[in-house]
Amino acid sequence: MNLGHAHWLRLLLVVALSACFERGSKEATPEEVPEAAPPELTHVAQAAVQGLRARDLVGEPDNAATIQIALETEPIHLNPILAADRVAVRITLGDVYEALLVLPRPGAEVEPALATRYSRSPDGKRWQFWLRSGVQFHNGKVLSPADVLASFNLACKAPGPLRSEFDDLVNVKTAPDNSMVFQFSEHRPGRAQAFASVPIVSARSFAFVRPEELATAAASMKPNGTGALRFDSRKNGTIVLKRNARYWGTPARAAVVRYTVFPDRERLMAELRAGRVDVVYALSIDRALRDSGKLPEVELFRESLPAYTAAVFNAGNAQLTAAHRRVLAQSFDRVTFIRELFSGFARQAIGPYPLGSTKNDPSVIKQVFSLAQSRADLSGGALKPLAPLRMLVPEKSRNMRRLADIWVEDLRGVADIRIVAKPFAELLEAVRTGDFDITFLSFTTSEDVDLFSLFHSSQVGSTNLARLRDDTIDTLLDNLRRSQPGEESTLIYRTLHSRLRQQAPFAFLTSDLRLGIVRKSVGGVGDSVERWGARYLWRRE
């Protein structure tokens, strides 16, 4: 799954991991995490690589085409300001709603969108955007500075992660040259990406909506944006978007994009066979191999999202001390997970920064993980015995349940971990409110990721899902927001990485590749294309 894109917003549901195998009795040998070398692939993964689409399609596009996209779950609303709903963000941000800046694809640099150009002061506190003229919302209203101001007012007040991204916004002024100046009290890493995460909405659409009512507001159900696709209808688990005839830029390549929810895998496969689904995103490699191999009319494509999967510990649970969390974090048999669950097509994750980042602490990179040592620590009397722990897993993910089963079995006799299955929306709510001990979640990351929302004490009860309170980490995060790029900030990043290892709010597990399935007649997907989004999908005539 792909989503975009504020920092914990980039929270992803861990897609089902296929694990139809028997657990071997031999423990995997702990190993160092490689810094740059690609993972060694099994023969299964090698076959997958050979089957990936190497380039986008060639040919003439069908301008009247309808593109069918499968969704794994239905969004509660269609308002990306409430960025916690990853499916709503994926459907709307960039295609229906646009921001001042755009991130054309994960890992890329931001580019102007509703702003024709922008500048920032050397200290990173003053940003100026020149608005694009002649832009119309889907209802015909012309974009104005008032709409931009209203959008940021909502983002700063609405529940969700965007609020913490802009809580240091001092003021916004409009200049005579159709530009807007944003003044902040401090420099923050990831600011450009944060601007790309704020959808510009019509001030009139949300004029009388209070922030706490956004999720149920009529404008959140029928979005009115400026993007290349406009909202048409929503009924019975299907959301229909159509080409926006008023669009200021390059028109959407397909006339219609239809999203349909397929929570049942067998029904999805039947629809693929019948030609009624064109694209399925973000599958684990083994599931993609299994499903695509049954259908000669489809092929695989690669989605290289900079992401990691982590076990999230509830640091607010008094018995889960930092020492307990560290021991539990090193108990995950990552080598076996990668071999069995990802066919070898993954790497061990080492922290919240991308693999190979200069912000990673070299001493953390060299640390090894040992199930045997964890069992000895938990059973040897050095640590206080743990009361039973609740491990939350997504209810419909048979394979995530299998992953949890492996871990529980590995610690049998030294830790009583009880698996509780919940629908994902309920699971996420339980995590937000602290009603859990451990869960699995995935997060996207970047070289410029701002970790404030994930780990600062002020965000407990909001986006600090681990409920971690640590004065040292708070100070480091505060200093990062005040520092400029350079040797000083790199040292702070590495110190933060080391401190996160000590406090262990997360057990960083794997950094893996996701694959998708696409009909051979459809283009605009995967690593071979320059821009991601439904507006770029097309069907060959």
N, C-alpha and C positions, 0 to 999 in steps of 0.2 A: 504494500500500500504506500501510497505516496501522499504525502500531504504537504501541505505547506504551511504555515511556517513560522510561527514565533517559537520561542525556544522550548518551553515545555509543551507548546502547542504541537510541537513536532512530536508529541507523544503519539506513538503508534500502537495499535493493538498488535500483539505478537501474533502473526499469522500462523495458522495451524501448522505444526511441524509433524510430518508423517514419521512415525516411529514404530513400524510393525516389525520389531526384531526382538530377539531374546537377549537379555543382559548377560554378558559373559562374566565368568568368575575372576578373570584376570584384571587387576587394576591398571589403568593407563599410567604410564610413567610421567611424572611431572616434567614440564619442559619450559624453557624460556620462550617469551613471546618474540617472534622475529620482528625486526623493525621495518624492513622494506621488502623482503623477498615475498613473492606470491605464495599462496598456500599450495601444498602438494595435493594434487587432485587424484581421487580414486578413478577407476575406469568408468564408473557411472557418471561422475562429474565431467570427465573428459568428453564423453559422448554428448553431454548437455552443451558443452562449449562449442562443439562442432556443429550443433544444431541451431545455434543462435543466429538470428538475422544479422548479417554483417553490415548491411547498409539499408537505407530507406528505399521504398519502392521507386521505380521509374514508370513513367506513363502519364496519361492525361487524367486529371481528377474528374470525378462525376460531381458536378456542382449541385445536383439535386439529391445527393446521397443522404441516407440516414445511417448514423453510426450507433450501434448498440453496445453499451458498456455495462458490465456486471458490477453490482455493489454487494458487499458482504453484509451490510446492515443499512437500515434506513436512518437518515438524519432526523433529529428531533425538529430542527428548524433549518433555515437556509440563510443564516446571518453570520458571516465570518468574523464579525466583531466579537461574537461570543466564541472565541477561537478554540475552545475546548472540544467542540464537536468536530473531529477530524474529517468526517465525511462531508459535512457542510462546507468546510474550508476547501476541500478538494474539488467539490462541484462548482463552487461559486467564485473563489478568489482567483482573479486573473482572467477568467472566462466571462462571468456575469458582472462581477464587481472588479474594479481596477484600483490600484493604489498610485501614489505619486511616483513610486519607483516599482520596478518589477524584477524579480529573480527569475530569469528565463528557464533555469533548470538548477537542480541541487548542485552546489559546488561552484556555480558560476558567479560572476560579479554582477551587482545590481545595475540596471539600466533605467533611463528615464521612461516614464509611462504617461500618466496624466500631467506630469511635469515635462516640459521640453528639455530642461537642463536644471542642474542644481549645483550648489557650492557649499562648502563648509569651512568654518574658520580653523586655523591651525590647532587651536585647543579643543576642537570638536564640540564646542558648546553652542555655536550659532550655525544654523542651516537655512539656506535660502533656496526656494523652489519657484521657478517661473512656470505658471500654469499654461497648459495647452488651450488655445482659443477654439471656439466652435464645437466643443464636445457637448453632446446631448445625452441625457439619461434616456432610458428606454421609453419613458412616457413623453418624451419630447422636450422636457425642461432642459435649459442650457446650464452647464456646469459653471458654478461661480465660487469665489473664495468663501462665501458663507457656507457652502456645502462641505468644503474642506475643513473649516473650523468646526462645524457641527459633528463631522466624523471623528475628529480628534477629541472633542468633548465627550462623545460617547465612549470612545476607546479608553479614555482616562477614568471614566466612572463605571463602566460596565463590569460586572463580575467576570473574572477570567484573567488570563495571563497578560493581555495587552495593557491592562491597568498598571502593572508593575514595570512595563517597558517604558512608560512615559510619565511616571510619577514625579520626575524632576523637571517637567516642562514648566517654565516660568511664565512665558507669554507667547502669543502668536500675533504678528502684525502684518497687515496688508500694505504693500508698497504701490505707488502709482503705476509702475511698469508691469502690472498684473503678476507680481510675485508675492510670495508669502515668506516671512522670516520667523523661524522657530528658535526661541532662546531657551537653553537648558542651563541648569545650575551646575552640571558636571559632564565630563566626558564619559561615555560608556562604549565598551566594545559591542559590535553588532548593531550599531545604531542604524546603519543604512538598511540592513535586513529587517529591522523593526519597522522602518518606514514602509518597506515593501509588504508588510503584514497588515497594514491598516487600510481597509476598503473605504473608498470614498463613496458615501451614501448621499441621497438627497435629503437636505435639511428638512424639507417639507414632509417627507415620508415619515420621519421620526420626531416631528415637532412636539408632539404631546405624549411621547412615550418616556416613561421613567426607566432608568437603567435596570432596575430589578424586574421590569416587565418586558424586557427586550425579547426573551426567548419565546413568548407567546404573542407578541405584537403581530398585527396583520402584515406589516412591512417585512417582518422576518420570515413569513411564510410565502410571500409573493415578492421576491426581490426585484428592485428597480435600480439597475446599475448602469454603467456606461460601456460595458464590455462587448466583445464581438459576438457573444451569445446572449440572448434574452430569455427570461423565464416565460414558458408558455403554459404548462399545466403540471399538476401533481395528483395522481390518483392510483390507489391500489398498489403502492410500492413502486410506482414508475414516475420519474421526473423527466419532463420533456423540455429541452432548450432548443431554440431556433435561431437561425442566423439573424443578426441585428442589421437591418437595412440602413440604419443611421450611423453605423460605426465610423469613427474618425480615421481608423487605420486600415490595415489589410483585412478584408472580410474573412470570416470563418470559412474553412475549406469545405465543410459539409453543411448541408441545408438544415439538418436536424441532428441533435445528439440526444439519445434517449438512455437514461440511467434506470436500471431495474434491479431490485433487490432479489438475490438468490441465496437465502440462508441455507438452503438444502443443496448439497453438492451434486446429488444425483439429478436433480432437476436442472441444475446449471449445465451438466454434461449433456443432457438431452437437448437443451436449447442450443448448445454449441453444435451438436450433430445436425440439428435441424436448420442451422444457419441463422438463428435468431439472436445470437450473441457474437459480437465482433472482437471485443477486447476484455481480457480478464487480467487485472493488475496484481502485483505483489504476492506471488505464490512462493512457498518454500520450494527449493530446487527439486526435491524428490516428488512432491505433488505435481509440479509442472511437468516433470518427466513422465510421470504415470499418466496424467490426463492428456497431454499433447500426443503421446505415442499412440493413442487410440483413434486419433482423428487426422487423417492425411491432409485435410484441407487447412490445417492450422500449423503454426510454427511458434517457436519460443523467441522471446526477446529479453534482453538484459536490462535491469534497472539498478544501477549502481548508486543507491542512496547512501550517503555517509551516515551510518546509523549503528547503534549497538543495542543489544538486549541485556537487561540487567535484572537481578533479583533485588527488589526494593524492601528494605527492612524498616519496620516502624521503630525509629529511635525514641519515640515517645513512650514506648513500653519499657518500664523500669528494669525488667529482667534482661532485656536485650542491650546489655552494656556494650561499649565499644569493643571490649575484649571478646565478648561473645560474637559480635557481628563480624569481627576480623576472622575468627575461627570458622564461622559458618561460611564466610565469603571464600575462604580457601578450600572449602570442602567440595565445591562443585567440580565434577569431573569433566572439565571443559574439553579435554582431548577426545573423550568418548562421545560427548555431545556432538562435536564437530564431525567426527567420523561417521556416526550412526544417523544423526538427524539431518546433516547437511551434505552427506556423501563426500565429506572432506572438503567441501567448497565453502570454507569459512576460516576465520582466524580468531584467536583469543582476543577479546577486548581487554584493554588495560586501563581504561578510564574514560572520562567524558570528552576528551579531545580525539580527533581523528588519528588513526594509526599513522605514524611517521611525523606527527606534529612536533615542532621544536618546543612546544609548551608542556610536553610530557616529561616528567622527572625521570632521568635515566635510571635512578635507583629503583623506582617502581617498575619500570620496564623489565628489569632483571629479576624481579621477584618471581618465585615459582608457586604453584598451587599444589596442595597435597591433601588428598582425602585421608590418607593414613595418619598424617600428623593431626588433622582435625579430629578424627576419631579418638586419638590418644589424648588430646587436650580436653575433649568433652567428657571423657571417661576417667581421667587420671586424678581428679580432685582439685586440679589447679583452678578450675572455674566452678562457680556455683551451679548446681544442676538446674536445667531449664524446665519450667512447667510446660505443659503441652502448647504448641504453637499452631496457629491457624494459617495455612497456606492457601491463598485465594487463587483460583484459576478460572478462565472463561468457561462457562457452562457447556457451550457447543463445540469446544475445541478438544476433541478426543486426543489429539496429538500433544497439545500442551499438557493435558492430564498425564500423558505418558512420560513427558519430561519431568513433571513433578514426582511421578511414581518412582522414577529412577533415583532421584535425589533422596526421597524418603527412604527407599530401600538401602541406599548407601549409608545412611545414618541410623539405620535401625539398631536399637539397643543402646544408643548413646544420646539420641534426641527423639522426642515424641512429636512428630510433625503431622498434623491432621489436615488433609486436603479438603477444601470447601469449594464447590463449583458454584459460580454465580453468572447470570447474564452480564455481558461486558459493561453495560451502562450501570448496573447495580454494583459491579466490582469497582468501577472507577469512583462511584460515589462513596463506597465504603472506604476506599483508600484516601479520598479527600477528607473524610471526617475522622480518620484514624481508627476505623473499626476493622483492623487487620493486624497481623504480625509480619507476614511476608507475602509478596506477590511478584509475578513476572510482568515486566513492561518493556517496551522498546522505545527508544528516543532517537530522533535524528540529531546530527551534530554538524559542526562546521569549524573551520580554523578560527573563526571570529565569534564563537558561541559565547554568550553571556550567561554564566552559571548562577547569577544572583537569584533568579526566580526559583531555581531548583534547590539551592542549599542555604540561602540566607535565613536567619531566624525570623526576620520580619515577614517571611512568606509562609510560615507554618499556618496551616488551616486554609491555604490557598494553593500555591503551586509547589511549595516545599513538601512533596508527597511523603518523604521519609520522616518528616517532622523533626528534623535535626536542629539542635540548638548548640552552637559551638562558637564561642567568642572569637577564637583564632580565625576560624573560617569566615566569620562575619567581617572581621578587620581586613582580611585579605581581599574579600569581595568588594568591600568599600574602597580599598586602595586601588584596585583594578579600575574602578569607575572614575577614579581621579587621575590615574597615570596615563602617560602617552606611550604609544608603541615604542619599543626599544629594549635595551638590555635590562633596565629596571623592571619593566612589566613582564618580561620573559622569566625573570627570577621569581616574581610574585606568582606567575602561573605555575611554575614548577613546585614552588612551596605549597601552593594550594592543592596541586595534584598529590603531593606526598601526604598532606594533612587529610585529604579525603580517603586515602588508603588507610591511614591510622584510624579514622573515625568510622569508616566503612558504612555509610548510609546505603550504598548500593554495593552489590557484588557484580562487577562488570563481567559478563560471560562471553558473548561472541559478537563479532562484527561480520555479518554475513551478506551474501548477495541475494537479491530477489529476482525472480524471473516472472514473466508474464506470458500469456497465450494470446495470439492475435491471428485472425484469419489472413490468409496469404494475399487477399485482395485489398487489405487495409494498410495504410502507411501512417507515419507520424508518431511512432512509439519507439521507446528504448534509447539506449546510449548512443545510437547512430544519428539521432536527430539533434538539432541545435536548440530547440525549444520544446518544452513539455506543456501540454494542456489540451483539453478537448477541442479547442478552436483550431488546432493544427492537425487533427486527425482527418484523413481523407480516404476515399475509396477509388480504386482504379476503375476506369470505364471498361 
